[in-house]
Amino acid sequence: MARVLLLSTTTGYQLRSFGDAARRLGIELLLATDRCHHLDDPWRDGAVAVRFFDDESSLATIVAAARERPLDGVLAVGDRPTVLAAKAAAVLGLSGNPVSAAGATRNKKVMRRLFAAHGLRVPWTFELKAGDDIPQAALRAAYPCVIKPLGLSGSRGVIRADSPDEFLGAVDRIRELLWRPTLRAQRTEVLDELLAEGYIDGGEFALEGVLTDGALRVFAIFEKPDPLEGPFFEETIYLTPPRIPEETRIAIVTEVRRACQALDLRQGPVHAECRVSSAGVVMLEVAARPIGGLCSRVLRFTGPDGDASLEEVLLRHVLREDVSSYTTLPGASGVMMIPIPQRGIYRRVEGEAAARAVSHVEYLEITAKRDQLMEPLPEGDSYLGFIFARAGGSEAVAQALRTAHAQLRFDIDRELTVRAVPSD
């Protein structure tokens, strides 16, 4: 039986999807997650405890585990494990990306430099480090611009500024976010660095694919139909196929290929983000991992053995199987990541049955838990849930997602705060 190492920051929906796919294919998964290493297998899943801020000791742990259970492939879920996954693949003699390439996908500053060096369109940009004169930087910037942390993903901490005052406010807000204990615990070396760059007008798109020895195979291009103009950049709907001219589709694929070459990415899943402006396609970022969370369910494939999930295709690919015969199902599909309207304590949702009854809606899952603190962007990093739809055309899918969302009514209470009362 083939065995694949799957690295992830936490257990969750995507790991369960990979687990289901592995069972269908008869593959054994060895999980490596950043759980407490003082407890003896707390989830009883035989996972290896690693720390993504300590690659040296984590790599030694993985190598030791591989001696007892030899590995045939390595995959990373999420952004943080990608560098450790590349190191593990290299040490174990398995297919993967160069360590430097994986590292570049984790650092927006390095990514921008490599894009520019290889002739890709990039906005103007400069770094903001601890101790820099931020008021002077605000006067130096052109507007509108975007301020973002180097070490976060998923639009977290990304804020548009239209004036020097908004620039200063954005920097303060992002730095306050970065000082949260949950983020400090990550010990990311670029956590305190920010990037200021020119705002790019135009529609935003994502590309999902896989690299085989440097050759990109495109699974899907996603349109993001809701405007992402700021001041925050919360993604809501992913829709495929995109409602764009063929020449625009070709241009997106061409630029993503060039971006992968610029980063020297060679092997495994790719999730790329770009904007199509009046000047052409502008790459935002390329991640060496698959689309996150439950969103992979929007993609279904057909192949020699029937229908397959994205996770099944990726597991076959990491084992060096030829996946060129797997194609996405005909028609259109989409997902809505249900946005959080306000910060507060989630209590309940009404209207689920009505939402599920909307024509073309395939699946609805509310992932928020009762009494959970919900927080929108730019500080938050989650959603209330997900709605999936499939139809003959993209317009029908988009309408189904919006109609289903309109049926839902969320009860979110204002968060209670406790203030200390000075004693006499």
C-alpha positions as CSV (number, residue, x, y, z in Angstrom):
1,M,0.0,0.0,0.0
2,A,1.3,3.4,-1.0
3,R,1.8,5.9,1.9
4,V,1.7,9.7,1.6
5,L,2.8,12.3,4.1
6,L,0.2,15.1,4.5
7,L,1.4,18.2,6.3
8,S,-1.2,20.6,7.8
9,T,-1.3,23.3,10.4
10,T,-4.5,21.8,12.0
11,T,-7.0,19.1,11.6
12,G,-10.1,20.1,9.7
13,Y,-12.4,19.8,6.7
14,Q,-9.7,19.5,4.1
15,L,-7.8,16.8,6.0
16,R,-11.0,14.8,6.2
17,S,-11.5,15.2,2.4
18,F,-8.0,13.9,1.9
19,G,-8.7,11.0,4.3
20,D,-11.8,10.1,2.4
21,A,-10.0,10.2,-0.9
22,A,-7.1,8.1,0.5
23,R,-9.5,5.4,1.7
24,R,-11.2,5.3,-1.7
25,L,-7.8,4.8,-3.4
26,G,-6.3,2.4,-0.9
27,I,-3.6,4.9,0.1
28,E,-2.3,5.3,3.7
29,L,-2.0,8.8,5.0
30,L,0.6,9.8,7.5
31,L,-0.4,13.2,9.0
32,A,2.1,15.8,10.2
33,T,0.4,18.6,12.1
34,D,1.4,21.3,14.6
35,R,-0.4,19.8,17.5
36,C,0.8,19.5,21.1
37,H,3.9,17.2,21.0
38,H,3.6,16.5,24.8
39,L,0.5,14.4,24.3
40,D,0.6,10.9,23.0
41,D,-1.5,10.9,19.9
42,P,-4.4,13.0,21.3
43,W,-6.7,12.5,18.2
44,R,-5.7,8.8,17.8
45,D,-4.8,9.3,14.2
46,G,-1.1,8.3,14.4
47,A,0.0,11.8,13.3
48,V,3.5,13.2,13.6
49,A,3.8,16.3,15.8
50,V,5.8,19.0,14.0
51,R,6.5,22.8,14.5
52,F,6.4,24.9,11.3
53,F,8.7,27.5,13.0
54,D,11.3,24.8,13.7
55,D,12.1,23.1,10.4
56,E,15.2,21.3,11.7
57,S,13.7,19.4,14.5
58,S,10.4,18.8,12.6
59,L,12.4,17.4,9.6
60,A,14.2,15.0,11.9
61,T,10.9,13.9,13.4
62,I,9.5,13.2,9.9
63,V,12.7,11.3,8.8
64,A,12.5,9.2,11.9
65,A,8.8,8.4,11.2
66,A,9.6,7.6,7.6
67,R,12.1,4.9,8.7
68,E,9.3,3.1,10.4
69,R,6.7,3.8,7.7
70,P,8.4,4.5,4.4
71,L,6.8,7.3,2.3
72,D,5.9,7.5,-1.4
73,G,4.9,11.1,-1.6
74,V,4.6,14.4,0.3
75,L,1.7,17.0,0.1
76,A,1.1,20.2,2.0
77,V,-2.3,21.6,2.9
78,G,-2.3,25.4,3.6
79,D,0.5,27.9,3.2
80,R,2.7,27.4,6.3
81,P,3.6,23.7,5.7
82,T,4.9,24.2,2.2
83,V,8.5,24.9,3.1
84,L,8.8,21.9,5.4
85,A,7.1,19.7,2.8
86,A,9.7,20.8,0.2
87,K,12.5,20.0,2.7
88,A,11.0,16.6,3.6
89,A,10.6,15.7,-0.1
90,A,14.2,16.6,-0.8
91,V,15.6,14.6,2.1
92,L,13.5,11.6,1.4
93,G,14.2,11.6,-2.3
94,L,10.6,12.3,-3.3
95,S,9.1,14.6,-5.9
96,G,8.5,18.2,-4.7
97,N,9.4,21.8,-5.2
98,P,12.9,23.3,-4.5
99,V,13.0,24.7,-1.0
100,S,13.8,28.1,-2.2
101,A,10.7,28.1,-4.5
102,A,8.4,27.0,-1.6
103,G,10.0,29.8,0.5
104,A,9.3,32.4,-2.2
105,T,5.6,31.5,-2.1
106,R,5.5,32.3,1.6
107,N,7.1,35.8,1.3
108,K,5.2,38.4,-0.7
109,K,8.4,40.6,-0.9
110,V,10.5,37.9,-2.5
111,M,7.6,36.9,-4.8
112,R,7.2,40.5,-6.1
113,R,11.0,40.7,-6.8
114,L,11.1,37.5,-8.7
115,F,8.0,38.4,-10.7
116,A,9.6,41.8,-11.7
117,A,12.9,40.1,-12.5
118,H,11.2,37.8,-14.9
119,G,9.3,40.6,-16.7
120,L,5.8,40.0,-15.1
121,R,3.6,43.0,-14.4
122,V,3.9,44.1,-10.8
123,P,2.6,47.2,-9.0
124,W,5.1,49.6,-7.3
125,T,6.0,48.4,-3.9
126,F,8.2,49.1,-0.9
127,E,8.7,47.5,2.5
128,L,7.7,48.7,5.9
129,K,9.9,47.4,8.7
130,A,10.0,47.9,12.5
131,G,11.6,51.3,13.2
132,D,10.8,52.8,9.8
133,D,9.4,56.4,9.5
134,I,5.8,55.5,8.7
135,P,4.6,59.1,8.3
136,Q,7.3,59.6,5.8
137,A,6.4,56.4,4.0
138,A,2.8,57.6,3.8
139,L,3.9,60.7,2.0
140,R,6.1,58.6,-0.3
141,A,3.2,56.4,-1.4
142,A,0.9,57.0,-4.4
143,Y,-2.8,56.5,-3.9
144,P,-4.8,54.4,-3.9
145,C,-2.5,51.8,-2.4
146,V,-2.7,48.6,-0.4
147,I,-0.9,47.7,2.9
148,K,-0.5,44.0,3.7
149,P,1.6,41.8,6.0
150,L,4.2,39.6,4.4
151,G,3.4,36.5,6.5
152,L,-0.4,36.2,6.3
153,S,-2.7,34.8,3.6
154,G,-6.3,34.8,2.6
155,S,-6.6,38.6,2.5
156,R,-6.1,38.7,6.3
157,G,-4.6,42.1,7.3
158,V,-4.9,43.5,3.8
159,I,-6.2,47.1,3.8
160,R,-6.6,49.7,1.0
161,A,-5.6,53.3,1.8
162,D,-6.7,56.3,-0.3
163,S,-4.8,59.0,1.6
164,P,-1.8,59.4,4.0
165,D,-4.1,59.4,7.0
166,E,-5.7,56.1,5.9
167,F,-2.2,54.7,5.3
168,L,-1.2,55.5,8.9
169,G,-4.4,54.0,10.2
170,A,-3.9,50.8,8.1
171,V,-0.4,50.3,9.4
172,D,-1.5,50.7,13.0
173,R,-4.4,48.3,12.6
174,I,-2.3,45.6,10.9
175,R,0.4,45.9,13.5
176,E,-2.1,45.5,16.3
177,L,-3.4,42.3,14.5
178,L,0.1,41.0,14.2
179,W,0.7,41.3,18.0
180,R,-2.1,38.9,18.8
181,P,-0.8,35.9,20.8
182,T,-2.1,33.4,18.3
183,L,0.0,35.0,15.5
184,R,3.1,35.6,17.7
185,A,3.1,31.9,18.5
186,Q,3.7,31.1,14.8
187,R,7.2,32.7,15.1
188,T,7.2,33.6,11.4
189,E,10.4,35.5,10.6
190,V,8.5,38.0,8.4
191,L,5.6,38.5,10.7
192,D,6.5,42.1,11.6
193,E,7.2,43.2,8.0
194,L,4.6,45.0,5.9
195,L,4.4,45.7,2.2
196,A,2.9,48.8,0.6
197,E,2.0,48.5,-3.1
198,G,-0.1,50.1,-5.7
199,Y,-3.7,49.2,-5.9
200,I,-4.6,47.3,-9.0
201,D,-8.0,48.0,-10.5
202,G,-9.9,45.3,-12.4
203,G,-11.5,41.9,-11.9
204,E,-9.9,39.2,-9.7
205,F,-9.5,35.6,-10.7
206,A,-8.0,32.4,-9.3
207,L,-6.4,29.5,-11.1
208,E,-6.3,25.9,-9.7
209,G,-3.8,23.5,-11.3
210,V,-1.0,21.1,-10.8
211,L,2.7,21.1,-11.9
212,T,4.4,18.0,-13.3
213,D,8.2,18.5,-13.8
214,G,7.5,22.2,-14.4
215,A,4.6,21.8,-16.8
216,L,1.3,23.4,-15.6
217,R,-2.0,21.5,-16.1
218,V,-5.0,23.9,-15.5
219,F,-7.9,22.4,-13.6
220,A,-10.1,25.5,-13.4
221,I,-10.1,29.3,-13.6
222,F,-12.4,30.9,-11.0
223,E,-14.1,34.3,-11.5
224,K,-14.7,36.3,-8.3
225,P,-17.8,38.2,-9.4
226,D,-18.2,40.4,-6.3
227,P,-16.1,43.6,-6.5
228,L,-12.9,43.4,-4.4
229,E,-12.2,47.1,-4.2
230,G,-11.5,47.6,-0.5
231,P,-11.0,48.8,2.0
232,F,-10.9,45.1,2.9
233,F,-10.8,42.2,0.5
234,E,-13.1,39.5,1.7
235,E,-13.6,36.8,-0.9
236,T,-17.2,35.6,-1.3
237,I,-18.0,33.8,-4.6
238,Y,-15.8,31.5,-6.7
239,L,-17.4,30.8,-10.1
240,T,-16.1,28.5,-12.9
241,P,-15.9,28.7,-15.8
242,P,-15.4,32.4,-15.7
243,R,-17.5,34.7,-17.9
244,I,-14.5,36.2,-19.8
245,P,-13.3,36.2,-23.4
246,E,-11.1,33.3,-24.6
247,E,-8.2,35.7,-25.1
248,T,-8.4,36.7,-21.4
249,R,-8.5,33.1,-20.3
250,I,-5.4,32.4,-22.4
251,A,-3.6,35.5,-20.9
252,I,-4.3,34.3,-17.4
253,V,-2.9,30.9,-18.0
254,T,0.1,32.3,-19.7
255,E,0.9,34.7,-16.8
256,V,0.4,31.9,-14.2
257,R,2.8,29.7,-16.1
258,R,5.4,32.5,-16.2
259,A,4.9,33.2,-12.5
260,C,5.5,29.5,-11.7
261,Q,8.7,29.6,-13.8
262,A,9.8,32.8,-12.1
263,L,9.4,31.2,-8.6
264,D,11.0,27.9,-9.9
265,L,8.0,25.9,-8.8
266,R,8.1,22.4,-10.4
267,Q,5.9,19.9,-8.7
268,G,2.5,19.6,-7.1
269,P,-0.7,21.7,-6.6
270,V,-0.8,25.4,-7.5
271,H,-3.3,28.0,-6.4
272,A,-2.7,31.4,-8.1
273,E,-4.4,34.7,-7.8
274,C,-4.4,37.6,-10.3
275,R,-6.2,40.7,-11.5
276,V,-7.1,41.6,-15.0
277,S,-6.5,45.3,-15.4
278,S,-6.6,47.7,-18.4
279,A,-2.8,47.0,-18.7
280,G,-3.3,43.2,-18.7
281,V,-2.9,40.4,-16.3
282,V,-1.2,41.3,-13.0
283,M,-0.1,38.4,-10.8
284,L,-0.9,38.8,-7.1
285,E,0.5,35.6,-5.7
286,V,1.1,31.9,-6.4
287,A,0.7,29.3,-3.6
288,A,2.3,25.8,-3.7
289,R,-0.8,24.2,-2.3
290,P,-4.4,23.4,-3.3
291,I,-7.4,25.6,-2.8
292,G,-8.3,25.8,0.9
293,G,-11.0,24.6,3.2
294,L,-14.2,23.2,1.9
295,C,-13.8,25.0,-1.4
296,S,-12.2,22.0,-3.2
297,R,-15.7,20.5,-3.3
298,V,-16.5,22.9,-6.1
299,L,-14.3,20.9,-8.4
300,R,-15.3,17.4,-9.6
301,F,-13.5,15.3,-12.1
302,T,-14.2,12.4,-14.4
303,G,-11.5,9.9,-15.3
304,P,-10.7,6.3,-16.2
305,D,-12.2,5.1,-12.9
306,G,-15.2,7.4,-12.9
307,D,-15.8,10.6,-10.9
308,A,-13.1,11.8,-8.6
309,S,-12.5,14.7,-6.1
310,L,-9.6,17.1,-6.3
311,E,-8.0,15.3,-3.4
312,E,-8.1,12.0,-5.3
313,V,-6.4,13.6,-8.3
314,L,-3.7,15.2,-6.2
315,L,-3.0,12.0,-4.3
316,R,-2.6,10.1,-7.6
317,H,-0.4,12.9,-8.9
318,V,2.0,12.9,-5.9
319,L,2.4,9.2,-6.5
320,R,3.6,10.1,-10.0
321,E,0.5,8.7,-11.7
322,D,-0.5,10.4,-15.0
323,V,-3.6,12.5,-14.3
324,S,-3.8,14.1,-17.7
325,S,-7.0,12.1,-18.5
326,Y,-8.9,13.6,-15.5
327,T,-11.1,16.5,-16.6
328,T,-13.6,18.6,-14.7
329,L,-17.3,17.7,-15.1
330,P,-19.1,19.7,-17.8
331,G,-21.3,22.6,-16.8
332,A,-20.6,25.4,-14.3
333,S,-20.1,25.3,-10.5
334,G,-19.4,27.7,-7.7
335,V,-19.0,28.2,-4.0
336,M,-20.0,31.1,-1.7
337,M,-17.9,31.5,1.4
338,I,-20.5,33.0,3.6
339,P,-19.1,36.4,4.9
340,I,-19.2,37.4,8.5
341,P,-21.3,40.7,8.7
342,Q,-20.0,41.9,12.1
343,R,-17.8,40.9,15.0
344,G,-19.7,39.1,17.7
345,I,-20.8,35.8,19.2
346,Y,-22.5,33.4,16.8
347,R,-25.8,32.0,18.2
348,R,-27.8,30.4,15.4
349,V,-28.9,30.5,11.8
350,E,-32.4,30.4,10.3
351,G,-33.5,29.6,6.8
352,E,-31.2,26.6,6.1
353,A,-34.0,24.5,4.6
354,A,-35.1,27.3,2.3
355,A,-31.5,27.9,1.2
356,R,-31.0,24.2,0.4
357,A,-34.3,24.1,-1.6
358,V,-33.0,26.7,-4.0
359,S,-32.7,25.3,-7.5
360,H,-29.1,24.2,-8.4
361,V,-27.8,24.3,-4.8
362,E,-26.0,21.1,-4.2
363,Y,-24.7,21.5,-0.7
364,L,-24.8,23.9,2.3
365,E,-22.7,23.7,5.5
366,I,-22.6,26.1,8.3
367,T,-19.2,25.8,9.8
368,A,-19.5,28.4,12.6
369,K,-20.1,26.9,16.0
370,R,-22.6,28.1,18.6
371,D,-21.0,30.6,21.0
372,Q,-18.0,31.0,18.7
373,L,-16.5,34.5,18.4
374,M,-16.8,35.5,14.7
375,E,-14.7,38.3,13.3
376,P,-14.7,39.7,9.7
377,L,-11.7,40.8,7.8
378,P,-9.2,42.3,8.0
379,E,-8.6,40.7,11.4
380,G,-10.7,37.5,10.9
381,D,-9.7,34.3,9.2
382,S,-12.9,32.3,8.8
383,Y,-16.4,32.2,7.3
384,L,-19.8,31.4,8.6
385,G,-20.1,28.5,6.2
386,F,-20.2,27.5,2.5
387,I,-22.8,27.1,-0.2
388,F,-22.2,25.1,-3.3
389,A,-24.1,25.1,-6.6
390,R,-23.9,23.5,-10.0
391,A,-25.8,24.2,-13.2
392,G,-25.5,24.3,-16.9
393,G,-24.1,27.9,-17.0
394,S,-22.2,30.2,-14.7
395,E,-24.9,32.8,-14.5
396,A,-27.4,30.3,-13.1
397,V,-24.8,29.2,-10.5
398,A,-24.1,32.8,-9.4
399,Q,-27.8,33.5,-9.1
400,A,-28.4,30.3,-7.1
401,L,-25.6,31.1,-4.6
402,R,-27.0,34.6,-4.1
403,T,-30.6,33.5,-3.7
404,A,-29.6,30.8,-1.2
405,H,-27.6,33.2,0.8
406,A,-30.5,35.6,0.9
407,Q,-32.6,32.9,2.7
408,L,-30.1,32.7,5.6
409,R,-30.5,34.9,8.8
410,F,-27.7,34.8,11.2
411,D,-28.0,35.7,14.9
412,I,-24.8,37.2,16.0
413,D,-24.7,38.9,19.5
414,R,-22.4,41.8,20.3
415,E,-19.3,40.6,22.1
416,L,-19.3,41.4,25.8
417,T,-16.2,43.2,27.1
418,V,-15.1,43.4,30.7
419,R,-13.5,46.6,32.0
420,A,-11.4,46.8,35.1
421,V,-12.8,49.1,37.7
422,P,-10.1,50.9,39.7
423,S,-10.2,50.4,43.4
424,D,-10.5,53.2,45.9
